[in-house]
Amino acid sequence: MTEKLAAHYENRTYYFYIVDKKPGELSIRMYDTPYIFIRKNDTWENHSTNKMAMTGPLIQIVAETAGAE
């Protein structure tokens, strides 16, 4: 895992770690919950296998913070 990163959304700070980063796919761990995001067109979305779903705008901010492509 990487160093702890911080994403800022709606007056809150969300801390997470990058688990894996590939073109079109980003895996993170936020508060001991794993998330996988996939890129569809110009937006990032929750992977269908995620146990928890993250809100769309927060996904975009996390992906930008992680430098995902």
PQR file with spaces between the fields and no chain letter, atoms N, CA, C, O and H, PARSE charges and radii, in Angstrom:
ATOM       1  N    MET     1       0.842   -1.186    0.000 -0.4000 1.5000
ATOM       2  CA   MET     1       0.000    0.000    0.000 -0.0000 2.0000
ATOM       3  C    MET     1       0.883    1.245    0.000  0.5500 1.7000
ATOM       4  O    MET     1       2.071    1.198    0.321 -0.5500 1.4000
ATOM       5  N    THR     2       0.268    2.337   -0.365 -0.4000 1.5000
ATOM       6  CA   THR     2       0.980    3.606   -0.428 -0.0000 2.0000
ATOM       7  C    THR     2       0.834    4.371    0.880  0.5500 1.7000
ATOM       8  O    THR     2       0.250    3.884    1.848 -0.5500 1.4000
ATOM       9  H    THR     2      -0.697    2.375   -0.626  0.4000 1.0000
ATOM      10  N    GLU     3       1.373    5.562    0.879 -0.4000 1.5000
ATOM      11  CA   GLU     3       1.172    6.462    2.014 -0.0000 2.0000
ATOM      12  C    GLU     3      -0.290    6.868    2.092  0.5500 1.7000
ATOM      13  O    GLU     3      -1.029    6.737    1.117 -0.5500 1.4000
ATOM      14  H    GLU     3       1.848    5.957    0.092  0.4000 1.0000
ATOM      15  N    LYS     4      -0.701    7.357    3.241 -0.4000 1.5000
ATOM      16  CA   LYS     4      -2.090    7.782    3.419 -0.0000 2.0000
ATOM      17  C    LYS     4      -2.338    9.045    2.598  0.5500 1.7000
ATOM      18  O    LYS     4      -1.590   10.017    2.701 -0.5500 1.4000
ATOM      19  H    LYS     4      -0.100    7.464    4.033  0.4000 1.0000
ATOM      20  N    LEU     5      -3.386    9.023    1.786 -0.4000 1.5000
ATOM      21  CA   LEU     5      -3.784   10.175    0.984 -0.0000 2.0000
ATOM      22  C    LEU     5      -5.066   10.764    1.558  0.5500 1.7000
ATOM      23  O    LEU     5      -5.794   10.088    2.285 -0.5500 1.4000
ATOM      24  H    LEU     5      -3.994    8.233    1.702  0.4000 1.0000
ATOM      25  N    ALA     6      -5.339   12.019    1.232 -0.4000 1.5000
ATOM      26  CA   ALA     6      -6.528   12.701    1.744 -0.0000 2.0000
ATOM      27  C    ALA     6      -7.315   13.302    0.591  0.5500 1.7000
ATOM      28  O    ALA     6      -6.768   14.027   -0.240 -0.5500 1.4000
ATOM      29  H    ALA     6      -4.747   12.569    0.642  0.4000 1.0000
ATOM      30  N    ALA     7      -8.600   12.995    0.552 -0.4000 1.5000
ATOM      31  CA   ALA     7      -9.516   13.580   -0.434 -0.0000 2.0000
ATOM      32  C    ALA     7     -10.486   14.481    0.318  0.5500 1.7000
ATOM      33  O    ALA     7     -11.051   14.080    1.335 -0.5500 1.4000
ATOM      34  H    ALA     7      -9.045   12.406    1.227  0.4000 1.0000
ATOM      35  N    HIS     8     -10.677   15.687   -0.179 -0.4000 1.5000
ATOM      36  CA   HIS     8     -11.547   16.664    0.485 -0.0000 2.0000
ATOM      37  C    HIS     8     -12.851   16.801   -0.295  0.5500 1.7000
ATOM      38  O    HIS     8     -12.848   17.100   -1.489 -0.5500 1.4000
ATOM      39  H    HIS     8     -10.218   16.012   -1.006  0.4000 1.0000
ATOM      40  N    TYR     9     -13.971   16.578    0.402 -0.4000 1.5000
ATOM      41  CA   TYR     9     -15.290   16.622   -0.233 -0.0000 2.0000
ATOM      42  C    TYR     9     -16.319   17.086    0.792  0.5500 1.7000
ATOM      43  O    TYR     9     -16.415   16.522    1.882 -0.5500 1.4000
ATOM      44  H    TYR     9     -13.974   16.335    1.372  0.4000 1.0000
ATOM      45  N    GLU    10     -17.085   18.111    0.442 -0.4000 1.5000
ATOM      46  CA   GLU    10     -18.157   18.652    1.287 -0.0000 2.0000
ATOM      47  C    GLU    10     -17.703   18.903    2.729  0.5500 1.7000
ATOM      48  O    GLU    10     -18.288   18.371    3.672 -0.5500 1.4000
ATOM      49  H    GLU    10     -17.008   18.569   -0.443  0.4000 1.0000
ATOM      50  N    ASN    11     -16.678   19.698    2.886 -0.4000 1.5000
ATOM      51  CA   ASN    11     -16.164   20.082    4.204 -0.0000 2.0000
ATOM      52  C    ASN    11     -15.696   18.903    5.048  0.5500 1.7000
ATOM      53  O    ASN    11     -15.623   19.008    6.273 -0.5500 1.4000
ATOM      54  H    ASN    11     -16.203   20.130    2.120  0.4000 1.0000
ATOM      55  N    ARG    12     -15.380   17.792    4.410 -0.4000 1.5000
ATOM      56  CA   ARG    12     -14.863   16.623    5.121 -0.0000 2.0000
ATOM      57  C    ARG    12     -13.581   16.169    4.447  0.5500 1.7000
ATOM      58  O    ARG    12     -13.350   16.436    3.267 -0.5500 1.4000
ATOM      59  H    ARG    12     -15.438   17.707    3.416  0.4000 1.0000
ATOM      60  N    THR    13     -12.764   15.490    5.206 -0.4000 1.5000
ATOM      61  CA   THR    13     -11.543   14.903    4.670 -0.0000 2.0000
ATOM      62  C    THR    13     -11.650   13.393    4.801  0.5500 1.7000
ATOM      63  O    THR    13     -11.930   12.873    5.881 -0.5500 1.4000
ATOM      64  H    THR    13     -12.952   15.273    6.164  0.4000 1.0000
ATOM      65  N    TYR    14     -11.426   12.696    3.704 -0.4000 1.5000
ATOM      66  CA   TYR    14     -11.494   11.236    3.657 -0.0000 2.0000
ATOM      67  C    TYR    14     -10.085   10.713    3.403  0.5500 1.7000
ATOM      68  O    TYR    14      -9.444   11.095    2.424 -0.5500 1.4000
ATOM      69  H    TYR    14     -11.199   13.118    2.826  0.4000 1.0000
ATOM      70  N    TYR    15      -9.608    9.843    4.279 -0.4000 1.5000
ATOM      71  CA   TYR    15      -8.265    9.292    4.154 -0.0000 2.0000
ATOM      72  C    TYR    15      -8.342    7.900    3.539  0.5500 1.7000
ATOM      73  O    TYR    15      -9.241    7.117    3.848 -0.5500 1.4000
ATOM      74  H    TYR    15     -10.129    9.533    5.074  0.4000 1.0000
ATOM      75  N    PHE    16      -7.386    7.607    2.664 -0.4000 1.5000
ATOM      76  CA   PHE    16      -7.385    6.313    1.989 -0.0000 2.0000
ATOM      77  C    PHE    16      -5.979    5.940    1.556  0.5500 1.7000
ATOM      78  O    PHE    16      -5.068    6.769    1.549 -0.5500 1.4000
ATOM      79  H    PHE    16      -6.656    8.243    2.413  0.4000 1.0000
ATOM      80  N    TYR    17      -5.822    4.667    1.191 -0.4000 1.5000
ATOM      81  CA   TYR    17      -4.570    4.133    0.667 -0.0000 2.0000
ATOM      82  C    TYR    17      -4.839    3.538   -0.708  0.5500 1.7000
ATOM      83  O    TYR    17      -5.894    2.945   -0.932 -0.5500 1.4000
ATOM      84  H    TYR    17      -6.562    3.994    1.197  0.4000 1.0000
ATOM      85  N    ILE    18      -3.899    3.690   -1.622 -0.4000 1.5000
ATOM      86  CA   ILE    18      -3.999    3.037   -2.929 -0.0000 2.0000
ATOM      87  C    ILE    18      -3.506    1.606   -2.765  0.5500 1.7000
ATOM      88  O    ILE    18      -2.409    1.376   -2.256 -0.5500 1.4000
ATOM      89  H    ILE    18      -3.042    4.172   -1.439  0.4000 1.0000
ATOM      90  N    VAL    19      -4.318    0.646   -3.197 -0.4000 1.5000
ATOM      91  CA   VAL    19      -3.946   -0.761   -3.167 -0.0000 2.0000
ATOM      92  C    VAL    19      -3.358   -1.157   -4.512  0.5500 1.7000
ATOM      93  O    VAL    19      -2.342   -1.850   -4.572 -0.5500 1.4000
ATOM      94  H    VAL    19      -5.209    0.833   -3.610  0.4000 1.0000
ATOM      95  N    ASP    20      -3.999   -0.715   -5.595 -0.4000 1.5000
ATOM      96  CA   ASP    20      -3.536   -1.030   -6.948 -0.0000 2.0000
ATOM      97  C    ASP    20      -4.064    0.033   -7.901  0.5500 1.7000
ATOM      98  O    ASP    20      -5.176    0.535   -7.739 -0.5500 1.4000
ATOM      99  H    ASP    20      -4.824   -0.152   -5.546  0.4000 1.0000
ATOM     100  N    LYS    21      -3.258    0.363   -8.888 -0.4000 1.5000
ATOM     101  CA   LYS    21      -3.675    1.368   -9.867 -0.0000 2.0000
ATOM     102  C    LYS    21      -3.267    0.882  -11.247  0.5500 1.7000
ATOM     103  O    LYS    21      -2.083    0.684  -11.522 -0.5500 1.4000
ATOM     104  H    LYS    21      -2.355   -0.045   -9.020  0.4000 1.0000
ATOM     105  N    LYS    22      -4.263    0.690  -12.117 -0.4000 1.5000
ATOM     106  CA   LYS    22      -4.056    0.271  -13.504 -0.0000 2.0000
ATOM     107  C    LYS    22      -4.809    1.249  -14.390  0.5500 1.7000
ATOM     108  O    LYS    22      -5.707    1.940  -13.908 -0.5500 1.4000
ATOM     109  H    LYS    22      -5.224    0.850  -11.893  0.4000 1.0000
ATOM     110  N    PRO    23      -4.472    1.328  -15.662 -0.5600 1.5000
ATOM     111  CA   PRO    23      -5.270    2.187  -16.549  0.2800 2.0000
ATOM     112  C    PRO    23      -6.736    1.736  -16.548  0.5500 1.7000
ATOM     113  O    PRO    23      -7.040    0.590  -16.879 -0.5500 1.4000
ATOM     114  N    GLY    24      -7.627    2.639  -16.178 -0.4000 1.5000
ATOM     115  CA   GLY    24      -9.052    2.334  -16.171 -0.0000 2.0000
ATOM     116  C    GLY    24      -9.560    1.641  -14.927  0.5500 1.7000
ATOM     117  O    GLY    24     -10.750    1.339  -14.838 -0.5500 1.4000
ATOM     118  H    GLY    24      -7.380    3.570  -15.910  0.4000 1.0000
ATOM     119  N    GLU    25      -8.682    1.376  -13.952 -0.4000 1.5000
ATOM     120  CA   GLU    25      -9.107    0.706  -12.721 -0.0000 2.0000
ATOM     121  C    GLU    25      -8.279    1.205  -11.540  0.5500 1.7000
ATOM     122  O    GLU    25      -7.059    1.338  -11.638 -0.5500 1.4000
ATOM     123  H    GLU    25      -7.715    1.621  -14.025  0.4000 1.0000
ATOM     124  N    LEU    26      -8.947    1.477  -10.432 -0.4000 1.5000
ATOM     125  CA   LEU    26      -8.292    1.959   -9.219 -0.0000 2.0000
ATOM     126  C    LEU    26      -8.839    1.183   -8.030  0.5500 1.7000
ATOM     127  O    LEU    26     -10.052    1.102   -7.840 -0.5500 1.4000
ATOM     128  H    LEU    26      -9.938    1.370  -10.352  0.4000 1.0000
ATOM     129  N    SER    27      -7.943    0.612   -7.230 -0.4000 1.5000
ATOM     130  CA   SER    27      -8.329   -0.101   -6.007 -0.0000 2.0000
ATOM     131  C    SER    27      -7.779    0.667   -4.819  0.5500 1.7000
ATOM     132  O    SER    27      -6.594    0.997   -4.775 -0.5500 1.4000
ATOM     133  H    SER    27      -6.957    0.677   -7.385  0.4000 1.0000
ATOM     134  N    ILE    28      -8.651    0.952   -3.852 -0.4000 1.5000
ATOM     135  CA   ILE    28      -8.230    1.675   -2.653 -0.0000 2.0000
ATOM     136  C    ILE    28      -8.758    0.975   -1.411  0.5500 1.7000
ATOM     137  O    ILE    28      -9.604    0.085   -1.491 -0.5500 1.4000
ATOM     138  H    ILE    28      -9.614    0.684   -3.888  0.4000 1.0000
ATOM     139  N    ARG    29      -8.240    1.396   -0.261 -0.4000 1.5000
ATOM     140  CA   ARG    29      -8.770    0.969    1.029 -0.0000 2.0000
ATOM     141  C    ARG    29      -9.037    2.242    1.809  0.5500 1.7000
ATOM     142  O    ARG    29      -8.123    3.023    2.073 -0.5500 1.4000
ATOM     143  H    ARG    29      -7.552    2.120   -0.196  0.4000 1.0000
ATOM     144  N    MET    30     -10.300    2.447    2.178 -0.4000 1.5000
ATOM     145  CA   MET    30     -10.702    3.627    2.941 -0.0000 2.0000
ATOM     146  C    MET    30     -11.387    3.147    4.211  0.5500 1.7000
ATOM     147  O    MET    30     -12.426    2.490    4.150 -0.5500 1.4000
ATOM     148  H    MET    30     -11.043    1.812    1.964  0.4000 1.0000
ATOM     149  N    TYR    31     -10.810    3.472    5.357 -0.4000 1.5000
ATOM     150  CA   TYR    31     -11.356    3.071    6.659 -0.0000 2.0000
ATOM     151  C    TYR    31     -11.622    1.563    6.713  0.5500 1.7000
ATOM     152  O    TYR    31     -12.704    1.119    7.098 -0.5500 1.4000
ATOM     153  H    TYR    31      -9.966    4.006    5.407  0.4000 1.0000
ATOM     154  N    ASP    32     -10.621    0.799    6.321 -0.4000 1.5000
ATOM     155  CA   ASP    32     -10.652   -0.675    6.328 -0.0000 2.0000
ATOM     156  C    ASP    32     -11.689   -1.281    5.393  0.5500 1.7000
ATOM     157  O    ASP    32     -12.029   -2.456    5.527 -0.5500 1.4000
ATOM     158  H    ASP    32      -9.742    1.159    6.007  0.4000 1.0000
ATOM     159  N    THR    33     -12.191   -0.504    4.459 -0.4000 1.5000
ATOM     160  CA   THR    33     -13.138   -1.019    3.468 -0.0000 2.0000
ATOM     161  C    THR    33     -12.489   -0.950    2.088  0.5500 1.7000
ATOM     162  O    THR    33     -12.044    0.119    1.668 -0.5500 1.4000
ATOM     163  H    THR    33     -11.915    0.451    4.350  0.4000 1.0000
ATOM     164  N    PRO    34     -12.429   -2.086    1.377 -0.5600 1.5000
ATOM     165  CA   PRO    34     -11.847   -2.054    0.032  0.2800 2.0000
ATOM     166  C    PRO    34     -12.859   -1.531   -0.990  0.5500 1.7000
ATOM     167  O    PRO    34     -14.051   -1.833   -0.916 -0.5500 1.4000
ATOM     168  N    TYR    35     -12.369   -0.756   -1.926 -0.4000 1.5000
ATOM     169  CA   TYR    35     -13.185   -0.240   -3.026 -0.0000 2.0000
ATOM     170  C    TYR    35     -12.423   -0.444   -4.323  0.5500 1.7000
ATOM     171  O    TYR    35     -11.202   -0.292   -4.365 -0.5500 1.4000
ATOM     172  H    TYR    35     -11.401   -0.510   -1.986  0.4000 1.0000
ATOM     173  N    ILE    36     -13.141   -0.785   -5.374 -0.4000 1.5000
ATOM     174  CA   ILE    36     -12.579   -0.832   -6.716 -0.0000 2.0000
ATOM     175  C    ILE    36     -13.427    0.090   -7.577  0.5500 1.7000
ATOM     176  O    ILE    36     -14.655    0.011   -7.574 -0.5500 1.4000
ATOM     177  H    ILE    36     -14.133   -0.909   -5.340  0.4000 1.0000
ATOM     178  N    PHE    37     -12.755    0.961   -8.309 -0.4000 1.5000
ATOM     179  CA   PHE    37     -13.441    1.879   -9.212 -0.0000 2.0000
ATOM     180  C    PHE    37     -12.987    1.596  -10.633  0.5500 1.7000
ATOM     181  O    PHE    37     -11.817    1.304  -10.880 -0.5500 1.4000
ATOM     182  H    PHE    37     -11.757    1.025   -8.311  0.4000 1.0000
ATOM     183  N    ILE    38     -13.922    1.687  -11.555 -0.4000 1.5000
ATOM     184  CA   ILE    38     -13.593    1.502  -12.964 -0.0000 2.0000
ATOM     185  C    ILE    38     -13.967    2.762  -13.731  0.5500 1.7000
ATOM     186  O    ILE    38     -14.924    3.457  -13.390 -0.5500 1.4000
ATOM     187  H    ILE    38     -14.872    1.924  -11.354  0.4000 1.0000
ATOM     188  N    ARG    39     -13.198    3.038  -14.765 -0.4000 1.5000
ATOM     189  CA   ARG    39     -13.439    4.231  -15.569 -0.0000 2.0000
ATOM     190  C    ARG    39     -14.340    3.863  -16.741  0.5500 1.7000
ATOM     191  O    ARG    39     -14.026    2.970  -17.528 -0.5500 1.4000
ATOM     192  H    ARG    39     -12.420    2.473  -15.042  0.4000 1.0000
ATOM     193  N    LYS    40     -15.461    4.564  -16.844 -0.4000 1.5000
ATOM     194  CA   LYS    40     -16.379    4.404  -17.974 -0.0000 2.0000
ATOM     195  C    LYS    40     -16.520    5.765  -18.623  0.5500 1.7000
ATOM     196  O    LYS    40     -16.981    6.721  -18.000 -0.5500 1.4000
ATOM     197  H    LYS    40     -15.717    5.290  -16.206  0.4000 1.0000
ATOM     198  N    ASN    41     -16.122    5.842  -19.872 -0.4000 1.5000
ATOM     199  CA   ASN    41     -16.080    7.114  -20.604 -0.0000 2.0000
ATOM     200  C    ASN    41     -15.197    8.088  -19.835  0.5500 1.7000
ATOM     201  O    ASN    41     -14.005    7.826  -19.674 -0.5500 1.4000
ATOM     202  H    ASN    41     -15.747    5.066  -20.379  0.4000 1.0000
ATOM     203  N    ASP    42     -15.733    9.187  -19.362 -0.4000 1.5000
ATOM     204  CA   ASP    42     -14.921   10.178  -18.653 -0.0000 2.0000
ATOM     205  C    ASP    42     -15.168   10.203  -17.152  0.5500 1.7000
ATOM     206  O    ASP    42     -14.719   11.129  -16.476 -0.5500 1.4000
ATOM     207  H    ASP    42     -16.701    9.400  -19.492  0.4000 1.0000
ATOM     208  N    THR    43     -15.871    9.211  -16.611 -0.4000 1.5000
ATOM     209  CA   THR    43     -16.164    9.209  -15.177 -0.0000 2.0000
ATOM     210  C    THR    43     -15.716    7.896  -14.538  0.5500 1.7000
ATOM     211  O    THR    43     -15.552    6.878  -15.212 -0.5500 1.4000
ATOM     212  H    THR    43     -16.236    8.458  -17.160  0.4000 1.0000
ATOM     213  N    TRP    44     -15.526    7.947  -13.242 -0.4000 1.5000
ATOM     214  CA   TRP    44     -15.190    6.766  -12.455 -0.0000 2.0000
ATOM     215  C    TRP    44     -16.445    6.284  -11.741  0.5500 1.7000
ATOM     216  O    TRP    44     -17.250    7.085  -11.266 -0.5500 1.4000
ATOM     217  H    TRP    44     -15.659    8.773  -12.695  0.4000 1.0000
ATOM     218  N    GLU    45     -16.604    4.950  -11.671 -0.4000 1.5000
ATOM     219  CA   GLU    45     -17.791    4.351  -11.060 -0.0000 2.0000
ATOM     220  C    GLU    45     -17.388    3.226  -10.121  0.5500 1.7000
ATOM     221  O    GLU    45     -16.286    2.684  -10.217 -0.5500 1.4000
ATOM     222  H    GLU    45     -15.950    4.299  -12.056  0.4000 1.0000
ATOM     223  N    ASN    46     -18.294    2.882   -9.209 -0.4000 1.5000
ATOM     224  CA   ASN    46     -18.097    1.724   -8.342 -0.0000 2.0000
ATOM     225  C    ASN    46     -18.066    0.459   -9.187  0.5500 1.7000
ATOM     226  O    ASN    46     -18.831    0.325  -10.142 -0.5500 1.4000
ATOM     227  H    ASN    46     -19.189    3.322   -9.131  0.4000 1.0000
ATOM     228  N    HIS    47     -17.189   -0.460   -8.839 -0.4000 1.5000
ATOM     229  CA   HIS    47     -17.183   -1.775   -9.477 -0.0000 2.0000
ATOM     230  C    HIS    47     -18.370   -2.552   -8.921  0.5500 1.7000
ATOM     231  O    HIS    47     -18.749   -2.355   -7.767 -0.5500 1.4000
ATOM     232  H    HIS    47     -16.567   -0.351   -8.063  0.4000 1.0000
ATOM     233  N    SER    48     -18.946   -3.409   -9.704 -0.4000 1.5000
ATOM     234  CA   SER    48     -20.146   -4.144   -9.280 -0.0000 2.0000
ATOM     235  C    SER    48     -19.887   -5.080   -8.099  0.5500 1.7000
ATOM     236  O    SER    48     -20.834   -5.499   -7.434 -0.5500 1.4000
ATOM     237  H    SER    48     -18.639   -3.569  -10.642  0.4000 1.0000
ATOM     238  N    THR    49     -18.630   -5.415   -7.826 -0.4000 1.5000
ATOM     239  CA   THR    49     -18.322   -6.326   -6.720 -0.0000 2.0000
ATOM     240  C    THR    49     -18.084   -5.612   -5.391  0.5500 1.7000
ATOM     241  O    THR    49     -17.859   -6.273   -4.377 -0.5500 1.4000
ATOM     242  H    THR    49     -17.860   -5.075   -8.366  0.4000 1.0000
ATOM     243  N    ASN    50     -18.127   -4.279   -5.371 -0.4000 1.5000
ATOM     244  CA   ASN    50     -17.926   -3.546   -4.117 -0.0000 2.0000
ATOM     245  C    ASN    50     -19.035   -3.869   -3.124  0.5500 1.7000
ATOM     246  O    ASN    50     -20.213   -3.875   -3.483 -0.5500 1.4000
ATOM     247  H    ASN    50     -18.310   -3.742   -6.195  0.4000 1.0000
ATOM     248  N    LYS    51     -18.660   -4.137   -1.873 -0.4000 1.5000
ATOM     249  CA   LYS    51     -19.662   -4.375   -0.834 -0.0000 2.0000
ATOM     250  C    LYS    51     -20.348   -3.081   -0.437  0.5500 1.7000
ATOM     251  O    LYS    51     -21.536   -3.072   -0.115 -0.5500 1.4000
ATOM     252  H    LYS    51     -17.704   -4.132   -1.581  0.4000 1.0000
ATOM     253  N    MET    52     -19.596   -1.988   -0.460 -0.4000 1.5000
ATOM     254  CA   MET    52     -20.124   -0.661   -0.137 -0.0000 2.0000
ATOM     255  C    MET    52     -20.015    0.192   -1.398  0.5500 1.7000
ATOM     256  O    MET    52     -19.039    0.084   -2.140 -0.5500 1.4000
ATOM     257  H    MET    52     -18.631   -1.995   -0.721  0.4000 1.0000
ATOM     258  N    ALA    53     -20.998    1.024   -1.637 -0.4000 1.5000
ATOM     259  CA   ALA    53     -20.973    1.917   -2.802 -0.0000 2.0000
ATOM     260  C    ALA    53     -20.614    3.326   -2.339  0.5500 1.7000
ATOM     261  O    ALA    53     -21.174    3.842   -1.372 -0.5500 1.4000
ATOM     262  H    ALA    53     -21.791    1.112   -1.035  0.4000 1.0000
ATOM     263  N    MET    54     -19.679    3.928   -3.043 -0.4000 1.5000
ATOM     264  CA   MET    54     -19.279    5.298   -2.743 -0.0000 2.0000
ATOM     265  C    MET    54     -20.031    6.228   -3.682  0.5500 1.7000
ATOM     266  O    MET    54     -20.340    5.857   -4.814 -0.5500 1.4000
ATOM     267  H    MET    54     -19.224    3.509   -3.829  0.4000 1.0000
ATOM     268  N    THR    55     -20.326    7.434   -3.216 -0.4000 1.5000
ATOM     269  CA   THR    55     -21.037    8.413   -4.023 -0.0000 2.0000
ATOM     270  C    THR    55     -20.162    8.879   -5.194  0.5500 1.7000
ATOM     271  O    THR    55     -18.943    8.991   -5.065 -0.5500 1.4000
ATOM     272  H    THR    55     -20.075    7.736   -2.296  0.4000 1.0000
ATOM     273  N    GLY    56     -20.798    9.144   -6.322 -0.4000 1.5000
ATOM     274  CA   GLY    56     -20.096    9.520   -7.544 -0.0000 2.0000
ATOM     275  C    GLY    56     -19.120   10.673   -7.409  0.5500 1.7000
ATOM     276  O    GLY    56     -17.967   10.539   -7.818 -0.5500 1.4000
ATOM     277  H    GLY    56     -21.789    9.053   -6.426  0.4000 1.0000
ATOM     278  N    PRO    57     -19.541   11.815   -6.846 -0.5600 1.5000
ATOM     279  CA   PRO    57     -18.605   12.938   -6.728  0.2800 2.0000
ATOM     280  C    PRO    57     -17.378   12.613   -5.871  0.5500 1.7000
ATOM     281  O    PRO    57     -16.278   13.074   -6.176 -0.5500 1.4000
ATOM     282  N    LEU    58     -17.551   11.831   -4.812 -0.4000 1.5000
ATOM     283  CA   LEU    58     -16.405   11.466   -3.982 -0.0000 2.0000
ATOM     284  C    LEU    58     -15.464   10.538   -4.748  0.5500 1.7000
ATOM     285  O    LEU    58     -14.245   10.642   -4.607 -0.5500 1.4000
ATOM     286  H    LEU    58     -18.444   11.457   -4.565  0.4000 1.0000
ATOM     287  N    ILE    59     -16.013    9.639   -5.552 -0.4000 1.5000
ATOM     288  CA   ILE    59     -15.169    8.765   -6.373 -0.0000 2.0000
ATOM     289  C    ILE    59     -14.281    9.607   -7.283  0.5500 1.7000
ATOM     290  O    ILE    59     -13.087    9.335   -7.405 -0.5500 1.4000
ATOM     291  H    ILE    59     -17.002    9.555   -5.667  0.4000 1.0000
ATOM     292  N    GLN    60     -14.852   10.627   -7.920 -0.4000 1.5000
ATOM     293  CA   GLN    60     -14.080   11.475   -8.836 -0.0000 2.0000
ATOM     294  C    GLN    60     -12.936   12.159   -8.094  0.5500 1.7000
ATOM     295  O    GLN    60     -11.819   12.234   -8.606 -0.5500 1.4000
ATOM     296  H    GLN    60     -15.822   10.848   -7.820  0.4000 1.0000
ATOM     297  N    ILE    61     -13.211   12.657   -6.892 -0.4000 1.5000
ATOM     298  CA   ILE    61     -12.186   13.356   -6.113 -0.0000 2.0000
ATOM     299  C    ILE    61     -11.102   12.381   -5.659  0.5500 1.7000
ATOM     300  O    ILE    61      -9.918   12.718   -5.695 -0.5500 1.4000
ATOM     301  H    ILE    61     -14.119   12.596   -6.476  0.4000 1.0000
ATOM     302  N    VAL    62     -11.485   11.185   -5.235 -0.4000 1.5000
ATOM     303  CA   VAL    62     -10.513   10.168   -4.834 -0.0000 2.0000
ATOM     304  C    VAL    62      -9.629    9.803   -6.025  0.5500 1.7000
ATOM     305  O    VAL    62      -8.409    9.716   -5.882 -0.5500 1.4000
ATOM     306  H    VAL    62     -12.447   10.911   -5.205  0.4000 1.0000
ATOM     307  N    ALA    63     -10.224    9.592   -7.190 -0.4000 1.5000
ATOM     308  CA   ALA    63      -9.457    9.238   -8.386 -0.0000 2.0000
ATOM     309  C    ALA    63      -8.479   10.352   -8.761  0.5500 1.7000
ATOM     310  O    ALA    63      -7.332   10.076   -9.113 -0.5500 1.4000
ATOM     311  H    ALA    63     -11.215    9.663   -7.306  0.4000 1.0000
ATOM     312  N    GLU    64      -8.920   11.598   -8.689 -0.4000 1.5000
ATOM     313  CA   GLU    64      -8.036   12.728   -8.984 -0.0000 2.0000
ATOM     314  C    GLU    64      -6.886   12.791   -7.981  0.5500 1.7000
ATOM     315  O    GLU    64      -5.734   12.992   -8.364 -0.5500 1.4000
ATOM     316  H    GLU    64      -9.852   11.822   -8.403  0.4000 1.0000
ATOM     317  N    THR    65      -7.199   12.622   -6.707 -0.4000 1.5000
ATOM     318  CA   THR    65      -6.175   12.655   -5.661 -0.0000 2.0000
ATOM     319  C    THR    65      -5.161   11.536   -5.866  0.5500 1.7000
ATOM     320  O    THR    65      -3.965   11.727   -5.644 -0.5500 1.4000
ATOM     321  H    THR    65      -8.136   12.459   -6.395  0.4000 1.0000
ATOM     322  N    ALA    66      -5.637   10.368   -6.291 -0.4000 1.5000
ATOM     323  CA   ALA    66      -4.764    9.216   -6.513 -0.0000 2.0000
ATOM     324  C    ALA    66      -3.990    9.318   -7.819  0.5500 1.7000
ATOM     325  O    ALA    66      -3.069    8.536   -8.054 -0.5500 1.4000
ATOM     326  H    ALA    66      -6.608   10.212   -6.472  0.4000 1.0000
ATOM     327  N    GLY    67      -4.350   10.270   -8.668 -0.4000 1.5000
ATOM     328  CA   GLY    67      -3.679   10.409   -9.957 -0.0000 2.0000
ATOM     329  C    GLY    67      -4.021    9.293  -10.920  0.5500 1.7000
ATOM     330  O    GLY    67      -3.202    8.912  -11.755 -0.5500 1.4000
ATOM     331  H    GLY    67      -5.098   10.905   -8.477  0.4000 1.0000
ATOM     332  N    ALA    68      -5.238    8.766  -10.805 -0.4000 1.5000
ATOM     333  CA   ALA    68      -5.670    7.657  -11.663 -0.0000 2.0000
ATOM     334  C    ALA    68      -5.931    8.145  -13.079  0.5500 1.7000
ATOM     335  O    ALA    68      -6.333    9.287  -13.302 -0.5500 1.4000
ATOM     336  H    ALA    68      -5.904    9.075  -10.127  0.4000 1.0000
ATOM     337  N    GLU    69      -5.687    7.243  -14.033 -0.4000 1.5000
ATOM     338  CA   GLU    69      -5.885    7.564  -15.456 -0.0000 2.0000
ATOM     339  C    GLU    69      -7.092    6.851  -16.011  0.5500 1.7000
ATOM     340  O    GLU    69      -7.411    7.003  -17.190 -0.5500 1.4000
ATOM     341  H    GLU    69      -5.360    6.315  -13.851  0.4000 1.0000
